[in-house]
Amino acid sequence: MKKKIGVIFGGKSSEHEVSIESAKTVCAELEKAGFSALPFYAPRAGAWRLVKVKDLLSGRKLAGPEIEPSLGGGCFVKKGGGRLRPDALFPIIHGSTGEDGVLQGLLELIGLPYTGCGVTASAVGMDKIISKELAALDGIPVLPHVVIRAHQKAGMGALLKKAEKLGFPLFVKPVAQGSSVGVAKVKRAAELRPAVIRAFRFDTAVMIEKGIDRAREIVCGVLGSGGGAKASVTGEVVPKGRHEFFDYEAKYLDDNGMDFLLPAPLSAEISARLRALAVKIFLALGGSGMARVDFLVDPRNEKKIYFCEINTLPGFTSHSLYPRLWGKTGLKPEKVLRELVAIALRAAAGKRRLTTARK
C-alpha cells in the first residue's frame, strides 16, 4: 500500500506564492516516487484545507474540506467528520511561521513524522544572527555585522555610525526572513537609514552586514542526517542586468535575472572545502533532512570564503536551486524526496524510543 504524505503549503509569509509553486513540484514528484500526496493548503487567513492534487497542479481554486490537527489523536480531523492520518508530513511553507520552527513545533505536538529540520535547527537557521554566531563558534569564517533591534530603532544613529565604520558596501537584512525579502545593498551613508527603516517593515530586528562588492554567491545542498549527511556539488548564482545580488526579484520575478553555473567554476580544492563546510554548518546547527547553505567568495581571491546563511526549507519549484544542485550531483527530485521521507520516518522511530519517565 502506498504511504500517504501530507504536503503542507501556503502560509502567512511573504513567500506564500513561492510555497504553492514548491508544493506543485513536491506533490508531482512524490506521486512519481510511489507515494500518495495529500495537499494541505494553509491560506493566509482561515483554516487549513485538504485540496486535490489535480486542482493544485492545474492552478484551479484551492478548495476542499477544512481540516484541523488533533493533538490527542495524532491525526487531522476533517470538518463534517472523518480523520486523516498521513504516514508522514512534508512541510513546504517557506519563511515565517513555516521555516522558523513554529510549524515544526505544531507537528511535534501532533506526533506525526515530518521531513526536514526540527524545531531548534529551523529556528536557529532562520535567524541570521544566531546562525552566524554558531557557525563562527565552530571556526567557520563570517563577515562582521551590526544589529539594530526594535527597541533601538528611535535612537539608532550611533549604531548606523558603527555600521558605516565597517566600510561600504553594506547589506541590510531583516534578521528572520527568507528569499532576500527586505534585503538591500547600500553603497553610501545616505542610503543606510532608509534601507534599515524599510527592513523593519518585515522584522523586529535588522542586521547590517559588511559586504564584499560583487561577491561570488556559491550555494551547496545538504541532504541526510548525522554522520550520513552529504553535500551536493556547488553552484554559482550570477545576477544579471540591473541585479547586483540575488534579490527577490531576480529569484522569482525576472526570468532573466540570473545565470546558475553548475557546477560552480571553482578549483577542486575550494569546491571540496565548501562542500565540507556546508555539512559542518548543517550539523553545527542541528540540521536534519535538507538545507541549502549559501556562501560568499571574494571575486579577487577564491580562498576567502564566508558563510552567508542557511535555508532549512529551500524552494522546491521546477527552477529552484536545491533540486537543481542534486540533479547535477546525480539525484533526481523523486530520489531526494524518497530519502527525505525515509529520514523523517527514522527520526520519528528514534524519538519513540526515548523515555519521558524520570528514571
Protein Blocks (a to p, Z undefined) as FASTA:
>chain_A
ZZdddddeeijbfklmmmmmmmmmmmmmmmmnopacddddddfbdcdddddfklmmnopa
cddddddddfklopacdehiacdddfbdcdfbehehklnommmmmmmmnopacedjdfkl
mmmmmmmklmmmmmmmnopacdddddddfklmmmmmmmmmmmmmnopadddddfbbghhi
oiacdfbfklmmmmmmmmmmmocbdcdddddehiacdddddedehjlbccddddddddeh
jbfbdcfklmmmmmklbccdddddddfklmmmmmmmmmmmmmmnopahiacddddddfkb
mklccdfbdcfbdcfbfkbmklmmmmmnopafklmmmmmmmmmmmmmmmmmmpcfbfZZ
